[in-house]
Amino acid sequence: MAKLISGKEVSAKVREEVKAQCEQLKARGIHPGLAVIIVGDDPASRVYVNNKKKACAEVGFISEEYALPQQTTQEELLSLINELNNNPKINGILCQLPLPSHLDEKAVINAISPEKDVDAFHPSNVGKIMIGDYHFLPCTPAGVMEMIKSEGIEVKGKNCVVIGRSNIVGKPMAMLLLHEHGTVTICHSRTKNLKEVCAAADILVAAVGKAKFVTADMVKPGAVVLDVGINRLENGKLCGDVDFDSVEPKASYITPVPGGVGPMTIAMLMKNTLMAAKLQNGLE
Ligand code: NAD
């Protein structure tokens, strides 16, 4: 039976630490602020934005929401980002993705000042992560690493397999495991012998976006299994990319969904916003 790594517990510790440091900053007259932009009325995006605002309030940050209508033009969105880039009260800027299809996501990501890019999506921050000289880490992969560290699991020399190669999860996840000296394989939709590759993993990260994709036959006995997926089943319940019931008895550690990687992502966003406030005040 695997030990559960609780994202609720680990993220609570991260948020506590951020809160304590935020209080110290406030005592010095610095009040960290995060601007969250949401365009249109996608219900999932609305839930994420509300959760981010709630987390800001809990740790003591100022949060400003910019809810723009669906028909917002590229020019209007870029003009708001430019204003926020120049607003000294705002340390972090986050534009909730996905954007409506008429907007150019790449241009929006590029427009956010790298110093305020708390999602770490800007090419400049992505490059810094690649060379291992960074201030911000992308929130979801950073959250997974925090969960691994919370259990004292060593990555060094381990066979690590990441399923998924997206820019926001799979690729940076592989890079962070590599920074910790893992031997990393990235799998994707065109990988051959996926089952065999996964079954050789000591540490297996699933970021596919397909419910119950990772089955017990893809998991080595005693593997550490981290499930990034968030999928909604027909019955309305949330489910990860890992078939939890069959994999759990075989793994040594496993993250649940919900209550696993999800809460970590927001906690790491708080950590990045704190870092942004420190950097912009010459404290890092
Ligand atoms: P994505 O769709 O951008 O990428 C999915 C990846 O899976 C692709 O690289 C693709 O090559 C790979 N893939 C698809 N089918 C495959 C197959 N049959 N075999 C092997 N690989 C295959 O998705 P994403 O943005 O990286 O997100 C992945 C999952 O993580 C989604 O469920 C998403 O909701 C979830 N997610 C969770 C958090 C969180 O906070 N927990 C954050 C971001 C994303």
Boltz pocket constraint, residues with backbone or C-beta under 6 A from the ligand:
constraints:
  - pocket:
      binder: B
      contacts: [[A, 140], [A, 163], [A, 164], [A, 165], [A, 166], [A, 167], [A, 168], [A, 169], [A, 170], [A, 187], [A, 188], [A, 189], [A, 190], [A, 191], [A, 194], [A, 206], [A, 207], [A, 208], [A, 209], [A, 210], [A, 227], [A, 228], [A, 229], [A, 230], [A, 231], [A, 261], [A, 262], [A, 263], [A, 265]]
      max_distance: 6.0
